[in-house]
Amino acid sequence: MSNVLIALILSVGAAVWIGSMFYKKTGGNSGSSFAAAAVAGVLIFLIMLSVLSLVG
């Protein structure tokens, strides 16, 4: 698997988990939970891509 695909799979999974966690904590406020999940997903993708590029 390529590094991009691995980072993408991990970041999508983490973003979904973070989004559902924030959705529960904000009492169903989907706007803020979606924004937080999107930002976290992009950051996790970039971090994992950097780590995988250094390792591999």
N, CA, C and O atoms as CSV, one atom per row, in Angstrom:
chain,resi,resn,atom,element,x,y,z
A,1,MET,N,N,0.838,-1.187,0.000
A,1,MET,CA,C,0.000,0.000,0.000
A,1,MET,C,C,0.879,1.245,0.000
A,1,MET,O,O,1.958,1.267,0.593
A,2,SER,N,N,0.409,2.244,-0.656
A,2,SER,CA,C,1.189,3.478,-0.682
A,2,SER,C,C,0.995,4.262,0.619
A,2,SER,O,O,0.027,4.053,1.350
A,3,ASN,N,N,1.920,5.147,0.885
A,3,ASN,CA,C,1.855,5.956,2.100
A,3,ASN,C,C,0.618,6.850,2.115
A,3,ASN,O,O,0.023,7.076,3.168
A,4,VAL,N,N,0.235,7.358,0.944
A,4,VAL,CA,C,-0.932,8.236,0.870
A,4,VAL,C,C,-2.199,7.475,1.249
A,4,VAL,O,O,-3.042,7.993,1.981
A,5,LEU,N,N,-2.331,6.259,0.756
A,5,LEU,CA,C,-3.521,5.464,1.059
A,5,LEU,C,C,-3.597,5.108,2.542
A,5,LEU,O,O,-4.669,5.174,3.143
A,6,ILE,N,N,-2.478,4.735,3.125
A,6,ILE,CA,C,-2.452,4.408,4.555
A,6,ILE,C,C,-2.818,5.630,5.392
A,6,ILE,O,O,-3.613,5.530,6.326
A,7,ALA,N,N,-2.243,6.774,5.061
A,7,ALA,CA,C,-2.539,7.999,5.801
A,7,ALA,C,C,-3.994,8.405,5.621
A,7,ALA,O,O,-4.624,8.888,6.562
A,8,LEU,N,N,-4.535,8.213,4.416
A,8,LEU,CA,C,-5.926,8.557,4.150
A,8,LEU,C,C,-6.884,7.671,4.945
A,8,LEU,O,O,-7.842,8.170,5.534
A,9,ILE,N,N,-6.636,6.382,4.966
A,9,ILE,CA,C,-7.503,5.463,5.713
A,9,ILE,C,C,-7.486,5.803,7.203
A,9,ILE,O,O,-8.536,5.841,7.844
A,10,LEU,N,N,-6.305,6.046,7.749
A,10,LEU,CA,C,-6.193,6.379,9.164
A,10,LEU,C,C,-6.868,7.708,9.482
A,10,LEU,O,O,-7.566,7.825,10.490
A,11,SER,N,N,-6.667,8.700,8.636
A,11,SER,CA,C,-7.244,10.016,8.921
A,11,SER,C,C,-8.761,10.025,8.779
A,11,SER,O,O,-9.439,10.713,9.543
A,12,VAL,N,N,-9.306,9.289,7.834
A,12,VAL,CA,C,-10.765,9.211,7.700
A,12,VAL,C,C,-11.373,8.519,8.918
A,12,VAL,O,O,-12.383,8.976,9.454
A,13,GLY,N,N,-10.769,7.436,9.348
A,13,GLY,CA,C,-11.266,6.741,10.539
A,13,GLY,C,C,-11.205,7.599,11.785
A,13,GLY,O,O,-12.144,7.624,12.581
A,14,ALA,N,N,-10.096,8.302,11.950
A,14,ALA,CA,C,-9.953,9.170,13.115
A,14,ALA,C,C,-10.920,10.348,13.050
A,14,ALA,O,O,-11.478,10.754,14.069
A,15,ALA,N,N,-11.118,10.896,11.854
A,15,ALA,CA,C,-12.036,12.028,11.715
A,15,ALA,C,C,-13.476,11.614,12.022
A,15,ALA,O,O,-14.217,12.374,12.646
A,16,VAL,N,N,-13.871,10.440,11.597
A,16,VAL,CA,C,-15.220,9.954,11.901
A,16,VAL,C,C,-15.378,9.748,13.399
A,16,VAL,O,O,-16.407,10.108,13.972
A,17,TRP,N,N,-14.369,9.173,14.035
A,17,TRP,CA,C,-14.437,8.952,15.477
A,17,TRP,C,C,-14.486,10.284,16.231
A,17,TRP,O,O,-15.285,10.439,17.154
A,18,ILE,N,N,-13.648,11.235,15.851
A,18,ILE,CA,C,-13.631,12.544,16.498
A,18,ILE,C,C,-14.946,13.274,16.262
A,18,ILE,O,O,-15.475,13.911,17.173
A,19,GLY,N,N,-15.472,13.184,15.053
A,19,GLY,CA,C,-16.750,13.826,14.749
A,19,GLY,C,C,-17.892,13.278,15.584
A,19,GLY,O,O,-18.719,14.041,16.084
A,20,SER,N,N,-17.946,11.956,15.739
A,20,SER,CA,C,-19.018,11.385,16.554
A,20,SER,C,C,-18.844,11.722,18.028
A,20,SER,O,O,-19.828,11.907,18.744
A,21,MET,N,N,-17.596,11.804,18.485
A,21,MET,CA,C,-17.342,12.162,19.879
A,21,MET,C,C,-17.773,13.609,20.144
A,21,MET,O,O,-18.433,13.888,21.144
A,22,PHE,N,N,-17.398,14.527,19.245
A,22,PHE,CA,C,-17.791,15.921,19.412
A,22,PHE,C,C,-19.299,16.109,19.253
A,22,PHE,O,O,-19.889,16.965,19.912
A,23,TYR,N,N,-19.920,15.320,18.390
A,23,TYR,CA,C,-21.367,15.417,18.202
A,23,TYR,C,C,-22.094,15.081,19.505
A,23,TYR,O,O,-23.071,15.736,19.866
A,24,LYS,N,N,-21.610,14.062,20.199
A,24,LYS,CA,C,-22.225,13.691,21.480
A,24,LYS,C,C,-21.946,14.747,22.547
A,24,LYS,O,O,-22.829,15.085,23.335
A,25,LYS,N,N,-20.714,15.269,22.572
A,25,LYS,CA,C,-20.351,16.226,23.617
A,25,LYS,C,C,-20.998,17.594,23.431
A,25,LYS,O,O,-21.232,18.304,24.409
A,26,THR,N,N,-21.290,17.971,22.189
A,26,THR,CA,C,-21.905,19.271,21.945
A,26,THR,C,C,-23.423,19.192,21.959
A,26,THR,O,O,-24.090,20.197,21.714
A,27,GLY,N,N,-23.967,18.057,22.231
A,27,GLY,CA,C,-25.414,17.914,22.308
A,27,GLY,C,C,-26.099,17.917,20.950
A,27,GLY,O,O,-27.235,18.377,20.835
A,28,GLY,N,N,-25.436,17.416,19.931
A,28,GLY,CA,C,-26.042,17.310,18.619
A,28,GLY,C,C,-25.780,18.476,17.696
A,28,GLY,O,O,-26.474,18.634,16.691
A,29,ASN,N,N,-24.792,19.298,18.013
A,29,ASN,CA,C,-24.441,20.431,17.155
A,29,ASN,C,C,-23.568,19.909,16.014
A,29,ASN,O,O,-22.355,19.770,16.166
A,30,SER,N,N,-24.189,19.625,14.881
A,30,SER,CA,C,-23.464,18.981,13.786
A,30,SER,C,C,-22.490,19.920,13.093
A,30,SER,O,O,-21.481,19.464,12.557
A,31,GLY,N,N,-22.762,21.211,13.089
A,31,GLY,CA,C,-21.876,22.154,12.411
A,31,GLY,C,C,-20.498,22.211,13.030
A,31,GLY,O,O,-19.492,22.118,12.326
A,32,SER,N,N,-20.445,22.363,14.340
A,32,SER,CA,C,-19.139,22.463,14.998
A,32,SER,C,C,-18.429,21.115,15.036
A,32,SER,O,O,-17.202,21.062,14.947
A,33,SER,N,N,-19.179,20.030,15.167
A,33,SER,CA,C,-18.536,18.721,15.203
A,33,SER,C,C,-17.972,18.358,13.830
A,33,SER,O,O,-16.914,17.735,13.743
A,34,PHE,N,N,-18.672,18.742,12.751
A,34,PHE,CA,C,-18.152,18.481,11.413
A,34,PHE,C,C,-16.888,19.298,11.145
A,34,PHE,O,O,-15.929,18.793,10.560
A,35,ALA,N,N,-16.892,20.553,11.571
A,35,ALA,CA,C,-15.718,21.403,11.376
A,35,ALA,C,C,-14.515,20.867,12.153
A,35,ALA,O,O,-13.401,20.831,11.631
A,36,ALA,N,N,-14.741,20.457,13.380
A,36,ALA,CA,C,-13.646,19.914,14.189
A,36,ALA,C,C,-13.126,18.616,13.594
A,36,ALA,O,O,-11.917,18.383,13.585
A,37,ALA,N,N,-14.012,17.774,13.100
A,37,ALA,CA,C,-13.597,16.510,12.497
A,37,ALA,C,C,-12.818,16.747,11.210
A,37,ALA,O,O,-11.850,16.038,10.936
A,38,ALA,N,N,-13.223,17.729,10.422
A,38,ALA,CA,C,-12.520,18.021,9.172
A,38,ALA,C,C,-11.112,18.547,9.444
A,38,ALA,O,O,-10.153,18.127,8.795
A,39,VAL,N,N,-10.989,19.450,10.388
A,39,VAL,CA,C,-9.671,19.996,10.735
A,39,VAL,C,C,-8.773,18.894,11.297
A,39,VAL,O,O,-7.603,18.790,10.929
A,40,ALA,N,N,-9.321,18.082,12.180
A,40,ALA,CA,C,-8.533,16.993,12.761
A,40,ALA,C,C,-8.132,15.982,11.695
A,40,ALA,O,O,-7.009,15.479,11.711
A,41,GLY,N,N,-9.033,15.681,10.776
A,41,GLY,CA,C,-8.715,14.730,9.714
A,41,GLY,C,C,-7.585,15.209,8.829
A,41,GLY,O,O,-6.701,14.429,8.472
A,42,VAL,N,N,-7.603,16.470,8.474
A,42,VAL,CA,C,-6.532,17.027,7.628
A,42,VAL,C,C,-5.204,17.019,8.383
A,42,VAL,O,O,-4.170,16.654,7.823
A,43,LEU,N,N,-5.233,17.416,9.637
A,43,LEU,CA,C,-3.996,17.422,10.422
A,43,LEU,C,C,-3.431,16.015,10.611
A,43,LEU,O,O,-2.225,15.802,10.489
A,44,ILE,N,N,-4.299,15.066,10.906
A,44,ILE,CA,C,-3.845,13.683,11.087
A,44,ILE,C,C,-3.293,13.135,9.780
A,44,ILE,O,O,-2.294,12.415,9.781
A,45,PHE,N,N,-3.935,13.471,8.661
A,45,PHE,CA,C,-3.435,13.023,7.361
A,45,PHE,C,C,-2.031,13.561,7.105
A,45,PHE,O,O,-1.143,12.810,6.701
A,46,LEU,N,N,-1.830,14.843,7.336
A,46,LEU,CA,C,-0.516,15.437,7.087
A,46,LEU,C,C,0.557,14.875,8.017
A,46,LEU,O,O,1.685,14.624,7.590
A,47,ILE,N,N,0.209,14.680,9.274
A,47,ILE,CA,C,1.164,14.138,10.234
A,47,ILE,C,C,1.536,12.698,9.865
A,47,ILE,O,O,2.711,12.333,9.869
A,48,MET,N,N,0.531,11.893,9.549
A,48,MET,CA,C,0.816,10.492,9.215
A,48,MET,C,C,1.580,10.374,7.908
A,48,MET,O,O,2.452,9.515,7.774
A,49,LEU,N,N,1.263,11.223,6.948
A,49,LEU,CA,C,2.003,11.204,5.689
A,49,LEU,C,C,3.463,11.563,5.925
A,49,LEU,O,O,4.353,10.968,5.317
A,50,SER,N,N,3.716,12.519,6.794
A,50,SER,CA,C,5.085,12.899,7.114
A,50,SER,C,C,5.816,11.767,7.827
A,50,SER,O,O,6.966,11.465,7.508
A,51,VAL,N,N,5.150,11.147,8.786
A,51,VAL,CA,C,5.777,10.049,9.536
A,51,VAL,C,C,6.064,8.875,8.618
A,51,VAL,O,O,7.151,8.298,8.672
A,52,LEU,N,N,5.107,8.514,7.778
A,52,LEU,CA,C,5.311,7.381,6.882
A,52,LEU,C,C,6.381,7.676,5.841
A,52,LEU,O,O,7.090,6.764,5.417
A,53,SER,N,N,6.511,8.905,5.429
A,53,SER,CA,C,7.569,9.261,4.478
A,53,SER,C,C,8.946,9.167,5.130
A,53,SER,O,O,9.919,8.781,4.481
A,54,LEU,N,N,9.028,9.517,6.401
A,54,LEU,CA,C,10.303,9.421,7.107
A,54,LEU,C,C,10.690,7.965,7.377
A,54,LEU,O,O,11.858,7.593,7.262
A,55,VAL,N,N,9.699,7.149,7.736
A,55,VAL,CA,C,9.963,5.764,8.088
A,55,VAL,C,C,10.254,4.928,6.844
A,55,VAL,O,O,11.201,4.141,6.816
A,56,GLY,N,N,9.427,5.111,5.821
A,56,GLY,CA,C,9.543,4.255,4.641
A,56,GLY,C,C,10.418,4.877,3.667
A,56,GLY,O,O,10.649,4.315,2.597
